[in-house]
C-alpha cells in the first residue's frame, strides 16, 4: 500500500494508540526511504545478473537458464514496484490509464513466475543431490526453455483478467488505480483472489518447502553434497557436466532458502488474511494490517537483491562472467 504525507498527519492526529503510531512511523520511514533503495538496487543487480546468465559463458546449462529467467522476472517486478512507489513522492504515474493496468498485470505475472522459478530451481537442486545420474535426462537446457515458456504462457493466461478488473477511478476529485466497481470486474477480482491464493501462495510454497527439507536433510546427513552424491552412486561414472552442476548446487539451495526466509513472513500474512476472508465471506483486514503488510513487503523485496549476493559469493562462473562483461565494456570504451 502507498502512503502520502497528508495521510500520515491525519492518522497520527486521529489515533492516540502509541503502539499504532510507532508502527505507522516505522512503516512510513521504510516506505519512503528503504523501499526505493532496495528496489532500485534490486532492479540494477537483477538486470546485471540477467546479462551475465545469458552471456555465452553461462547460457549452456539448464540451471543458468532458470537463474537468468529468475533474474529477468525479478528485474521487471522491481521496476513495477518502483513505478508504484513514485506516488509517494507525488509522481502518480501509476494512476494513468494503461500504466495502471500494465503495472498491476506485470506485478501479478512476475510474482507468479518468481515463486515457481524458485520451486523449479529447488527441484533441480533436489535432482542434483538425490539423483545425480538423472541429471543428463532432467536438467537439459531445451527442457528448461520449454518449462519456462509454459510458465510464462500460464501466468499470462491466469492473470490477463487483471487488465479488465483494474482501472483508474475518480475518487474525491482525484484519480486512483484501483479494482473496478462493475459487476463483471468484481467477479473477475474474486477469481483473481482465488487464483493468487492457490497458484502463487499455497502450491509453490508447499512444494518448495518439501523440496528444501529433502535437500537439507541429505546435506546434513553427508555434510558435503559432492561426496554424498558420489557415495550414493559410487559405481556410476560422473560426467564433467554433472560435476559442474554439483559445484553450483549449494548456490541453488541458498537461493531457495533465502527466498523462503525473506518472502515467508509476507506470504504467511497474506495467506492468513486470504483464508480468513474466504471463511468469513467478508474482508477481515484491520487498519493496522496495512502497515504490517507494508513492512513485510519490504522484507520480501530484499529477497530479490539477496540472490545477486549469493551469485557473487558462491558461483565462480558467475564472477568470471561478471568480470568478462565489465572487461568487454571497458575495452569498447577505450576503443572509442
Beta strands, then each sheet from edge to edge (+ up, - down):
strand 1: 166-171
strand 2: 174-179
sheet 1: 1+ 2-
end
